[in-house]
Structures are given as structure tokens and as C-alpha cells.
Amino acid sequence: MVLGTRRVRRSTRIAIIAIGTDLAIAHLIDTVLTQEDPMEALDLTRRRGLVVGIANEHSLAWSAAQHFRNAGADLALTYLNDKAKPFVEPLARQISAPIFLPCNVSEPGQLEALFEAIRQQWGRLDFLFHAIAWARKQDLHGRLIDCSADGFAESMLVSCHSFIHMAKLAEPLLDKGGSLMTLSYYGAEKVVDHYNVMGPVKAALEASVRYLAHELGPKAIRVNAISAGAVKTRAASGIEHFDELLNETVQKAPLRRTIDACEVGRAALLLASDYATAITGEILYVDAGFHIEGMVFH
Ligand SMILES: NC(=O)c1ccc[n+]([C@@H]2O[C@H](COP(=O)([O-])OP(=O)(O)OC[C@H]3O[C@@H](n4cnc5c(N)ncnc54)[C@H](O)[C@@H]3O)[C@@H](O)[C@H]2O)c1
């Protein structure tokens, strides 16, 4: 990838001190060297990626898509259904996505059709960004103890198993290895008030990341999750008392602030790139450090 693809001219001023035998002479020589050095750059030129989970311009997946595209990748984007399409279509156009298809992971066959379209058009894939989660309103707002088996299974299917399913469909296309990414939240590992059913579902997603990383590692396919801090998005609006959660972050996080979607996008770009070729099975926190704190006195 990356090194050597962009070059920068560098002027260096060097001082050479020469010491003679008869007399010690210090020569200060100013030399201007002009040389070509490789500049570090996150470059996804000629890479092809799939981004699933854009609902609108506030979506974390949209930020990731913009960063992938700005780094040179070609992207396949999806929309949930006809109702969602008008919000996502202008975004797909903005980044000239050559593949733009519906994808409701609860609809049998839609994921298969999406991957078949990618196979036909590109023949292969380099990375995949999964940013979808869903739970029935009564389960999201109610106690976990009251969650029905059906509701639990539905949330697991959409928010967790869909990532496993996508990994399976992507595996044959990732012929040169690649990067699979998903989004999690701190509520996977510690109790967060009002996160309810999504807590155990995200815990299962994080465990799936590790098992998939283990299984796909020998094919140079990396699997990671970004555990993002709270950001106001459409999905976040379904969580009760979300503003309190944001306030708590500002109070407690080492950086004393919330994060923005762009910071998630940048981390996603890193994980998709060759700068992360040795990172797999990881939960990468992009949360202003919130997760390291235990007891904090305000
Ligand atoms: N916003 C946050 O504070 C935050 C923090 C940590 C993790 N996350 C996670 O980030 C991911 C993206 O959420 P977001 O905050 O960007 O909100 P968002 O509402 O923009 O994105 C959620 C996406 O899930 C999609 N989706 C829901 N059901 C689906 C289905 N059956 N099939 C296909 N797609 C479906 C929606 O269409 C939408 O695009 C989610 O996994 C969420 O849990 C969000």
C-alpha cells in the first residue's frame, strides 16, 4: 500500500564538523539537500469496500464511508428499504458509489443478492464496514428481564448475526485478505442504564469479533470492532435519557468531552488500511477514554 505512493520534497540543513590533524578546524557547512522521501499516508487506492448501515448524514457509517472514499476506495453502499432510500441515495451519489443496493438483513436473500452483485461487478472485496443495530422498542425501553425470546432473537439477528453472515459471504471475495469491521458500545461490557437488551447483544457481537478473527486470521482477514462513544444519531435517539449519557461522558471521560462521528470514521479508515495489518480480534475504543475510568469524583 501506502509507502512510496505519495512523495514529498524535503530540505534539510546539516552541519558537518571536520576535525583536521594539524589544526582542529570546525567547518560549519550549510548544505541544502533536496531528496525524495516517502510520506506516510493512509491510502485505499484500488481497494473496494462495502459499507452497510447508512441511514442519513449523521450515521457513523456515513463518516466511515467518506473517510474510505477520501483515501481512494471504491464503495458499495446499501439502504434499508424504499423509505430510507431517498436519504441515502444523495450520499451514495456524493461519493460516486458504483454499487447501491437495498439491504435489510431480516429479509431472506437480500444479503446474498448484495454479495452476488459485488461478485459480478468487482469479483472481489477488500473490506467491509458493518454498522447496524436494532431492537424492538419495548425491549430497548424495557428491562432485560422482560425481553421476550422473539424480541431477543430478532435483535441478535439484526445486530449480531448479520455480521457473522456478512463475514461468511465476504470470505470468498477477500482473496487477498482484508478487514471486517463492526461497531460496538461500552454497554457490552459494563451496565449502562437504559442500554437494556443491546448490552448482551453487543457483548455477543464483541465475542463474535474474536471468534471470527480466530477463524479468518489464517486467510489474512482481520476482524475488529470499534467501541464508539455516544454520538447523536437516529439509532441513538431510540435510547432513553441519551442526553444524560452524553453529559456523563463529558464529566467522566479523561478528555472531558464527547466524540464525533468523524473520529469513528478516522479509526475505521485506520483499521481498513495497511497501517493495521497486525491488528485483529480487537475492540478499539474511540470514546475519549471513557472506558478506562472506574470511580470518578466530580
Ligand atoms: N450512536 C452511538 O452513540 C453509537 C455508539 C456506539 C455504537 N453505535 C453503533 O453504531 C452502529 C450504527 O448506528 P448509528 O449510531 O450510526 O445510527 P444510525 O441510525 O445512523 O444507523 C443504524 C443503521 O442500522 C440500520 N438497520 C437497522 N435495522 C436493519 C436491518 N434489519 N437491516 C439492515 N440495516 C438495518 C439502519 O438502517 C441504520 O442505517 C450501530 O451498531 C450502533 O449500535 C452507535
The ligand as a Gaussian input file, in Angstrom:
#p B3LYP/6-31G(d) Opt

LIG

0 1
 N      -24.535000       6.494000      18.023000
 C      -23.914000       5.989000      19.071000
 O      -23.844000       6.610000      20.147000
 C      -23.261000       4.640000      18.965000
 C      -22.262000       4.304000      19.894000
 C      -21.660000       3.064000      19.800000
 C      -22.053000       2.172000      18.803000
 N      -23.033000       2.535000      17.916000
 C      -23.414000       1.581000      16.886000
 O      -23.154000       2.129000      15.622000
 C      -23.942000       1.440000      14.647000
 C      -24.556000       2.464000      13.708000
 O      -25.514000       3.239000      14.398000
 P      -25.605000       4.825000      14.284000
 O      -25.479000       5.353000      15.655000
 O      -24.746000       5.328000      13.220000
 O      -27.142000       5.049000      13.916000
 P      -27.916000       5.015000      12.506000
 O      -29.370000       5.042000      12.861000
 O      -27.429000       6.063000      11.631000
 O      -27.519000       3.605000      11.902000
 C      -28.160000       2.406000      12.235000
 C      -28.353000       1.669000      10.950000
 O      -28.854000       0.353000      11.194000
 C      -29.631000       0.035000      10.061000
 N      -30.509000      -1.110000      10.269000
 C      -31.412000      -1.315000      11.262000
 N      -32.066000      -2.475000      11.046000
 C      -31.548000      -3.020000       9.909000
 C      -31.808000      -4.193000       9.161000
 N      -32.768000      -5.070000       9.524000
 N      -31.091000      -4.440000       8.053000
 C      -30.128000      -3.569000       7.657000
 N      -29.848000      -2.426000       8.308000
 C      -30.551000      -2.155000       9.417000
 C      -30.421000       1.315000       9.814000
 O      -30.977000       1.323000       8.519000
 C      -29.339000       2.356000      10.013000
 O      -28.727000       2.646000       8.795000
 C      -24.928000       0.590000      15.439000
 O      -24.432000      -0.728000      15.501000
 C      -24.867000       1.220000      16.817000
 O      -25.213000       0.313000      17.842000
 C      -23.634000       3.756000      17.971000

